[in-house]
Amino acid sequence: MKNGNGWAAAVRLACAAVCAVAMAAAVAHAAPPDSSGVAGAAPTRGKKVHLHRFASVQMGMPFEILMAPPVEMSQDTLEMSAARAFGEISRLNSIFSDYEYDSELSRLSRSAGAGESRACSDELWDILQFSSRLHASTGGLFDITIGSATSLWRKARRDQAFPEARHLAMVRERVGMDGLKLDPRHRTATLLKENMRLDLGGVAKGVALDAAAGQLRCDGIESFMVRAGGDMVIGKAPPGEAGWPVILFPEEDVPAEHAPIRTSLLADCAIGTSGDVFQFVEIDGIRYSHIVDPETCIGLTEGRRAVVIAPSGIIADSHATVACLLGPDKLVEFIEREGAGYAFLEAHAMSHGEGGIRSAMTPGLLSFLNNPPDQ
């Protein structure tokens, strides 16, 4: 950990990659954090803010924790807290992963078509229930039964070849929430279609971030940022500061008159991003995203990215996936309808294709970024 001047600037450098997955331009000019950690000198209100940085590869990607803890906490205490937070992420990965053969989700998927009802852990049950409700409220757009289709497009990216028509026809038969039976009384799940697979990629990271944040709070650390792959959960503002400085948008996504919101001071919220900046395949001159339309089981061909700000990681992550699938044309109507059930829900989405660049944001986004609500 180092001390020095320019606390907010140091945090911006550490956090400039917050939207790396969905916002390539936001990281193109960003310097990575110092390997020894990030720290700052006295902020404007006269209090010193000491930042502690911890990193670990979890769920196949880098996770990072930035803390501004009480000064009385020792380095050993902070390291143990970070280890427990990362341990929570690892534990949830052993439940949610569709890559790990022995994960609870993989075992459930292997039971598909056998007529077998599988008892669910509390964590798996909760995420299945949440996903089922979101599927209903999105008219089927958010669909965790799309696992066979996402696996097919992973292979397409590796082979650099469009999936065969017969393979697409097969996976379409396996997709659909009508094939997932949830029994609330016994908390069991049954996969009714043979070879169907579940994929929690549009929501699991948010749950993991929430769990890590919850562990930090249990350990008495209230001021923090936990982030991974473009998503983050933010705790209370560091002492003496209005919030954590976060770069949300690349320059081309924000009109000149709204340029001040590119970097905002945020606290007590979560950010979810979704997009196809890095994960796509180009076949015969057409770019196919890793984001798969559950109706067609084909990767989106229009470049899209979205940012959602919500009260928790699970809400931000899942709704960013939906916002990306919807695109800017239908974004505002959906978020305003869906947001009625939450303390706040704001979003920005853009797309680029043959028709040029289009973007949209919810009416409350600007005011939220300028005056985030107290939690």
Secondary structure as UniProt FT lines:
FT   HELIX           7..15
FT   TURN            16..22
FT   HELIX           24..28
FT   TURN            35..36
FT   TURN            44..45
FT   STRAND          52..58
FT   TURN            59..60
FT   STRAND          61..67
FT   TURN            71..72
FT   HELIX           75..96
FT   TURN            101..102
FT   HELIX           104..110
FT   TURN            111..115
FT   STRAND          118..119
FT   HELIX           122..137
FT   TURN            138..140
FT   TURN            144..146
FT   HELIX           147..159
FT   HELIX           165..174
FT   HELIX           177..179
FT   STRAND          180..183
FT   TURN            184..187
FT   STRAND          188..191
FT   TURN            194..195
FT   TURN            201..203
FT   HELIX           204..218
FT   TURN            219..220
FT   STRAND          224..228
FT   TURN            229..230
FT   STRAND          231..234
FT   TURN            239..240
FT   STRAND          244..247
FT   HELIX           251..253
FT   HELIX           256..262
FT   STRAND          263..266
FT   STRAND          269..275
FT   STRAND          280..283
FT   TURN            284..285
FT   STRAND          286..289
FT   STRAND          292..293
FT   TURN            294..297
FT   STRAND          298..299
FT   STRAND          303..310
FT   HELIX           313..326
FT   HELIX           328..338
FT   HELIX           339..341
FT   STRAND          346..353
FT   TURN            354..355
FT   STRAND          356..361
FT   TURN            363..364
FT   HELIX           365..370
//
